[in-house]
Amino acid sequence: MKGSLDAHFKTALKRLIIEACDLADRIDAHEIDDDAPLFGRSSKLGLDSIDALQISIAVQQEYGIAITDSKEMRRIMTSINSFADFIRPE
């Protein structure tokens, strides 16, 4: 099943992001909108490039998927839905 269509998978991905970026005291997984930006001024999470690196390491450890190109990383990590579809395309 495509990642963006699997609510349980997206919740697990949100929890991975929260844990990787040490955000548990600031936000809960259900507060993250699936289409909201993960980075930038309009992001509820307020993530930066260091967070992106921590998330990519966590994804590699959890799912065995490496994201090595920074431009590709920005495209992939646009939102939970885009990130979920990258990790689980079908």
Secondary structure, DSSP 8 states (H G I E B T S, - for coil): --GGG-HHHHHHHHHHHHHHTT-TTT--GGGS-TTS-SBSTT-SS-B-HHHHHHHHHHHHHHH------HHHHHHHTTSHHHHHHHH---
